[in-house]
Amino acid sequence: MKTTRLLLVDNDQSVQHAYTQYFAKSEYQIVCARTLKAAKTVVAEERFDAMILDLSLPDGPSIEWIPELRISHPGMPIISITEIGDIPTAVKAIKYGAENFLAKPVAMNDLEIILKRCIEFEAVRKRDRIQQRLYNQVSPYFGKSVPTEKILELAKIATKSDTVVLLEGETGTGKGVLARWIHYNSERKSEPFVEVNCSILKGELLRSELFGHVRGAFTSAVKDREGLIELAHGGTLFLDEIGDMDPAAQAQMLKTIEEKSFRRVGDNTLLKSEFRLICATNRDLKAETKEFRRDLYYRINLFPIKLQPLRDRREEIPGLAEYFLRNSGYEHFPLHPDVSRLLADYPWPGNTREIKNMLERALLLAQGEVLTDRYFPDLSPAFEGEKSQKLDGLEDEHILQVLEKFNGNKSKTCEALGLSISSLYRRLAKIAASR
């Protein structure tokens, strides 16, 4: 377990001893400094995850140091400690950049809760900053087809407001990529982008992940935990595959969207979070009157954007393949004509996700050699001469072939095709009904 390092700046030795004793039982490690000068020295030489800063030090006003720290250590949360009668100074510390403040005598339980919250929030911000740097380094590929140009026109409109966006389209069409593009091109780009896949988590686990919980809310709730809605404050909350969200979570989410407030599981305290919402689904939510709440559907369907499957924009396949290959370090262009033909003729039921996965496997097989058709065994010649069949039939056959290849293992089949497990079950049910 990673040790969390705290810098305690306080000139009272008894206070230092009390803090050290209290936090010794957890994963925290405390380093103490009694003066402002000593604190400046140690923070310049060592790394800390958070600072507890007494605003009354013998050798100067520590509050004036906070703006400096925000520049030199922007990711280090600062908890200010003040005398009970000096609240205006504490408020000033918050304006200068401190995350929170506590009045003496400090309740250790309150301090620990605040510390954990600040450190967790900073961890999310750090991940988001990394995501944004990676996003800026490698911009997503958008083709030049008419369907894609229309999608981008709508996406650009979406970046200029906080309207709820609903991204619709088959699995693997790039809904997550477009959601991030909207966020990083909006005014919220410097705030967190928080993603939740509603098809992976169900019931209590999903509600806990979204809304957080308090200790004792359910059997495994051994401590309080912030939810992702809290962490998305100021940024964007992306609910992927919202169509798989269970009814109880749907009802709670509807209330949160309408009132911009929520309660943690097992708690009565009303909390606020100001976030921008983007949802995505591979299902026809309007038609699913029993599985998905009508009122929630109309609440999230304010600005729908429908992404087209790859088979309807085949002119983008060569550019998309080159984009993925170049980002993987491949340099042998143009591609072999046989490979280009295979890529163009294949139906791609898993859309862009499937083509990315298949190209990655081909690179592994080629071991640095020029890509030829022999490194694409899944693009079977069995499809040659069958172009007169309907495209749906081709896709069905391919799904069954991949399922047989993995001896009926649905998880591996989903991974190979770039489909979610729920999508695979629906396709198999459709295939069974047609035979």
N, C-alpha and C positions, 0 to 999 in steps of 0.2 A: 504494500500500500504506500502511495506517495505521501511523504511527510509535508504538512503545511507549515511553512515558516512564517512566524509573526514577529514584527518588531514592536516592542512595547516601549514607549517613550514616556516615562514618569519618574519624578525625582524622589518619590516616597518608596523606601525599601520594603516596608510592610505591604504596600500595594503590589509591588513587583513579586514578592514572595507568594501572595495570595493568588495572583494570576498564574504564576508558574505551577503552583500546586494544583490548581483547578484544571488547567489544560494538559497536565502531565498524563492524565488518564485517557486522553484521546490521541489523535494522530498529529496534534499540533506541537510544534517546537518553538519556544519563545526565546528571543534574544532581547536583552534589556539595555536601555540607554537612559541615563538620569538627566542629561542636559541636551539642549538643542545642538550644541557643537558636537557632542558625542554621537547624536543621532545622525547628523549630516555625514559624519565620517563613516559610520558603519553602513549606512544605506548606499554610499558611493562604492563600497567594497564588496557588499554581499547582496544576494537576491532574496526578496521577501514576497510572500503571496498577499500580505495585508499588513497594515500598520494601525496600531492603537495609539493615538496621540493625545496626551494631556495638553490642554490649551493654556495651562498655567505652569510655565517652566521658569527656573531662576535666572537664566541667562538670556532671555529675550522672548518676544511674542511669537510663539510657534504657529499661530494662525497665519502669519505673513509668509510662512514657509510653504503652505499648502499649494499656492499657484505654481511655485517652482517645481514641486513634486508632480503636479499634473502634467508638466512638460517633460521632466526627466524620467518619470515612472508612470506613464499614462494608464497602465494596466493594473496598478496596485491600489486596491481599495483602502480608504482612510476612514477610520472610525474615530471621531473626536470625542474627548471626555471633558466635561466642564462642571463647574460648581452648580448646584441646583438653582442658585439665584442669578445665574449669568446666562440665561437662555438666549438673549440677543446675540451674544458672542458665538454661541453654537449655531444659530441661524446664519450668521455671517460666514462661519466655517463651511456650511453647506453651499452657500453661494460661491465660495472660493474653490469648491471642488471636492469637499469631503462627502463620502457616501451617506453617512448617518452620524448621529451623536447620541450620547447617553449622559445623564446627569449623575453626579456622585450622591450617595454611594451606589456603585454599579451593581446591578443584579447579573450575576455571571450567566445564568440561563438565557437572559435577554441578549447579552453580549454574544454568546455562542450562536444563537439563532441568527442574529444580524450578520455575524462574520460568515457563517455558512452561506447565507443568502447572497451576500456581496461576492464571495469567491465563486459561487456557482454561476451568478450572472456574468461575471468577468470571463469565466471559462467559455460560456456561450458566445460572448462578444468576440473572444479570441478566435474561436472556431469560425465565426462568421467573417472576421477580417481575413483569415486564411482563405476561406471560400471566395471572398471577393477578389483577393489578389490572384488566385488561380483563374477565376472567371475573367479578370481583366487581361491576364496573360494569354489565355486561350479562349477567344470569343467563340460562341456557338456558330455552327454552320447553318445558314439560312439560304435555301436555294432560290432560283429565279423563276420558278413556275408561277402561273397565275394564282393557284390556291394559296401558295405560301406568301405571295405579295399581299393578298387580301388579309391573311392572318396577321402579318406584320403591321399593316395599317391599323387594325383594331388594337393590337398590342401597344402601339405607340400612343393611341388615345388613352389606353388604360394606365399608362405611366403618369399621366397628367392629373389623375384624381385618385381618391381612396375608395372608389366604388368596388363592391364585391365582384370578383371575376370568377366565372365558371368555365374551366377548360374542359372540353369534351373531345373524345377521340379514343381510338383503339389503344390497347396497351402497346407501349413502345413508340408512340408517335412523337414523343418529345414534350409532353405536357409539363413535366418537371423542369426541363430546360427553359421552356417559355416562361414558366412562373418565376424562375430566378432572373431571367432577362428583364421581366417587368419590374421586379423589385430593384435590381441594380441600376435601372434606368429611371427610377422614380426618386422623389425627394427623400424617401426613407432608406436610401442605399447605404447610409452609414450606420443604420440600426440593424438588429438581428433579423435574419431570415430563418424561421423555425419551421421545419417540415415534420409532419406526422403522417404515417401511412396507416390509414384506417382499416386496411385489409389484413394487416399483420396482428394488431392488437384488438382484442374483443372485450366486451363487457366491462367488468370492474377495472381491468388493466388499462383499457383505453381511457376510461373516465379519470383514473388516477394520473395517467400520463398527461392528459389535457388539462385537468383542473387542479391537480395536486391533491394531497390528502393530509390529514392530521394523524398523529399517533393514535393507534387503536381503532381507526376507522374500519379496518378489516384485519384478518388474521395476520397477514404479513406486513402490516403497516407499523413498523417498530419505531418510526420517528416521523416528524413532520417533513413534508416534501413539497417544494414548489412545482406547479404544473407548467407545461410548455406555453400555455396562454399567458401566464405571468412573464415568462422569459421573452415572449414576443412583444412586450410592451414597447411602443414606439416604432416597431418594425412590421414585418409581414408574417402572418401565420398561414402556412400552406397545408391544407388538408387534402392529401392525395387519396384517391379512391374513396371519396366521401360516401359513395353509394353503398359501401360495405359497413358503414357505421351502424351499430345496433340502435334500436328504438329509444332506449333510455338515454343514451348519449346524444341522440338527435334532439330529444326534447330539451336537454340541458344546453346544448349548443345553440338552439334557436333562441332561448332566453338570453344567453350571453351576447349573441349578435345584436339583438334588439335593444338590450339595456347597457351594453358595454360593461357588464359586471358579472361576477360569478362567485360561487362558493366552493372551497375545497371539499373533497369527499369527507364527510363526517364532521364538518364544521358549519357554524351558523354565521360566521363573520363574512360580510359582503366585501369583496375585493374588486378593484377596478383594473382594467388593462386596455389601453388604447392601441389597438393593432389594426393593420390592414389585412383583409381576408381574401385569399385566393383558394379556390377549390378545384379539384379535378376528378373526373370520372370516366370510366370506359363503358358505362352502362347508360341506357335510356331512362333517366330518372323520371321523366314525365310520364312514361308508360308504366312505371313500377308503383302503382297506387297503393299496394299493400305493404311493400317493403320499405318505401321511403315516404316520409311525411310530406304532404302537399304544402303545408305552410312553410317548412324549411326549404323545400324546393323553390318556391316563389321568392323566398328571401335571398337565396344565393344565386338565382338566375337573373340577376340584374344586368350583367354584361357578359353574355355567353360568347365564347370563341371556340369554334369547332375546328379541330386539327384533322387534316386529311391523311388517310393511310398512304404508305409509300407507293403502293400499286397505282394510285391515282396521280402520282407525280413522278413517274419513272424517269423523266428527263433530269431529275436531280440525283439519280443514283451514282453516276460517274463522279460528280463533284463531292458527294457525301462520302464515297469510298476513299477518294483521295484525301479528304479532310481527316478522316480517321487514321489512315495510313501515315500521313505526314506527322500527325501528333504522336504516333508511335515510333517515329524515327525511320520509317521506310523512305527510300530515296529513288527506287528504280521505276521511273515514270517515262513514257506512258505505260499503263498496265498491259500485260500480254493480251492480245485480242481475244483469245479463248476465255480468259478470266472476265474480261469486260462483257462478253456475250452471255456467260453464265449469270453474272450479276444482273444484267438487264432482263433476262428471261425468267428469272426466279420470282415467285409470287410474294415473298417476304411477309408471311402472316404475322411475324413478330415485329415488323416495321423496322425503324432505325435502330432499335436496341438489338434486334437479331442480326442486322448487317454488321454492326459494331462487334458483336460477340464472334461472329463467323470470321471476320477479318483478323481479330486477335488470335484466334485458334490457328488460322492459316500462317500467320507470322511465326507462331511457336513451332509449327511443323516445318516451315521453310528454313529455320535456323540461319537467317541472313541471306539466303539465296533469293533469286528472282521468283516472284509468285507466279505459279502456273496452275492450270486447272486441277492438277493432281493434289494440290493442297486444299482443295474444296470438296472433300468426299461427300458432304451433305447436299451439295448441288447435283443431285443424282441425274444421270442421263435418262433415268426412267421418265423424266418429265419431257424429254424430246419426243416430238411427234404427237403430243397430247394437247397441243395448243387449241384444238377445236373444242376441248372440254371447257366447261364453265370454270372460272377462276376459283369459285368457292369449292368446287370439287377437287381441284388441284391442292388447295390449302388443306382440305380434309384428309386427303391421302398423305400429304406430307406430315401432318400431325400424327397420324396413325403410324407412319414409318418411324418417326422419331421416338414415339412411345414404345414401339416394338424394339427399337435399337437399345433402349434403356430397360428392357425387360419389364415394362409396365411401371417403372419408377416415375411417378408424376412430378416429384420435386426436380429431378434431373431433366425431365422433359420440359418443364417450365423454364428452367435456366437456359436450356439450349435454344428454345424458341423465343425467349424474352417475353413470356406470358405470365400473368399472375395465376395463382392456383384456381381462383374463382373463375377466371376467363377460360382456363383449360377445361374445367368441369362443364361449363356451359357449352363449349364447342363439342365436347364428347357427347353430351346429352343430345345436342342437335344432330350430330352424326348418327347416333343410335336411332333417333326418331325417323330419320330419312331412309333407313335401311330395313 
